[in-house]
Amino acid sequence: MMARKPIDDVPNPDDPLVRQPGAINPYQRAVRMVGSRLLWDLDPESWASRRRLRGWRDRHRGEKAVILCNGPSLLKCDFDQLDGVFTFGLNKINLLFEQREFRPDCIVSVNALVLEQNADFYQATDLPLFLGSVARQRRLVSPRPNVAFLHSGPAGFARDCSVSICEGFTVTYVALQLAFHMGFREVALVGADHTFATRGPANQAVESGARDESHFDPNYFAGGQKWQLPDLFESEVAYMRARKTYEAFGRRVVNATVGGELEVFERQSLEDFVDG
């Protein structure tokens, strides 16, 4: 197998001259982006969601936040250390609720398959939700004051999420943009294992087996549910962009995961991050 390029040697994915294998040409991409933008801008819910997102802008300026990723190592986290710290839950974090009394301060989910599978919870919860805005997904979750829909735009890092965000091949990247939008000065990742038991082509949709060994709950993707295999390389490209943006504005992101293979961010224990 060919070794991966070091992250700093990859082409800039924002460069319109860089073509990826199997990618549509730049003109097709531009037409799709403009069409998506217009459809969302003409939807009344886009303006309600923007208003809610603007309400979150810089609400937590200078504070610390923790993003709870979904790797198996999340179960090694001492949730008692998170008292008084703002937390982002991702995707099916609600599966953790059966095991612990802990609740995150908000939940982020943009993947279509996850939104469809977890729609009943999203429809019932009062927790603040930041969800993908694709029409077929929005039909599953009623617009209400605790729900803000996110429009997915071109590659980049959205410092203001009220117009668009970039998915960056991982919901963690979306949460990092939202944390910046909210004004957090320091952000820690936990449960970001950045390695998966299931192998296969990046982004390919596959059916799960009887038990999920790649996430913190064996039922996360199990029993034939469909899910998309991760694109770890492109995720690292996005993480590098996030790190550079935070640093450019005097902020920082650290990796407080116990173990795992994500080395884009500086490592720091959760205890030191919270108490420092």
Steps between C-alpha positions, in 0.01 A plus 500: 500500500633845410595708802288805564652840435583704809213734568701814418586366152144454372356732233276775626144362461370857474704557181253485207779357281539193720294212364425194709449155341139464391418858588256704294651784301519849655209633292267220608606554859434873475152445355413254777629736767303795363185288469534372856561852626192641323270221613607548860483880485142484369392266778339689791669266745841624382429842644371359829811281531730790417335707769554224754861454390566872529368475854782254577771723349770575760266397782790314664785734412824404676363181659598133468302224329530125455386312189390145576592285201361151451798265517515211750741702717216738588408250772839567663405864554441615858174686447513643851785722376260665257286668764477866408663452157297548182481174303408412142350156444517349152261288297370215719643626829154428645593129513724601789197625694397145587832451680560839664311797636729733305341716231686723251410866459417449132513237226636527145406266212521556124532152347181398318510136613551595865221758487258246360595231752492734800205716397270379779742626764561831322127549469444445873796668671508851643880520472629759251552329163714601202390284208559468126257701289434264206123502439441127538681510834309803627169327437596257777557766766248776565632859501487637853694743719769249604579391142735686263552355154845537342557559131800308366713713272840483328827391654640732761455582867189697595577748775137615473269199465182699442544488120675167428733243650739250342444137593868412459432123483428484874238642734782587740614765253150649498506516880838675489351768274201542730731528802693776322172669406395497866827664604671219689869573551609143579341178377587141591407182316429178687407168345673598173660160438553570129516128429223257411461124530303490175717540190415593144503780243458847649145640495348176375157418645499154657263289707598441860544164662342374821731706720683831455863494616582843357289717732437537873179294489476156333159602363622828347496354148377143533242254373532588133487878535672690224792731575778670309855383552728781620740696286782534750736675262253773399395531864862579588509763225194661661648472850818671381290784361317528833825505696649772284184713523482474878869584534469798265247653738689422819289197586586132520370147462645210699446127487404366843411155365636203693709326233385509140693597187413868448822700519402821318432676830717537808433235762382598847320309771139597561581578863776742403282659234211562738714614794764693303 
